[in-house]
Amino acid sequence: QVQLVESGGGLMQAGDSLSLSCTASGSNFGSVAVGWFRQAAGQGREFVASIGRNSVSTYYLDSAQGRFTISRDDAENTAYLQITSLKPEDTAVYFCAAGPAPSNYYATYPYWGRGTQVTVSS
């Protein structure tokens, strides 16, 4: 079992930068891949980025390339998602998830946090 807690969301201005954290407990964090997803109001859950064990591989939503950076610190049991040049369309609840391998498909992740709201005003 892995328990995940996201933090770092809030009300931001367009153009700001933001760093979201996902802190894990309950299992060997280094043995799982981590994904970040987001869900805007009235929309489905959208893959943003994922990172494999030992940070060997990272994957991004095509539109997230360049502004989003996923990373992890296994010593701190924490994964991060940095977002630069925030846009109003980045407004969503951001979730982190953990699973056996990095994937853009939400169903491959058995463990999820409750999410953190990011709101970007223009």
Salt bridges, closest charged atoms under 4 A:
GLU46 OE1 - ARG38 NE 2.76
ASP74 OD1 - ARG72 NE 2.75
ASP90 OD1 - ARG38 NH1 3.00
ASP90 OD2 - ARG67 NH1 2.84
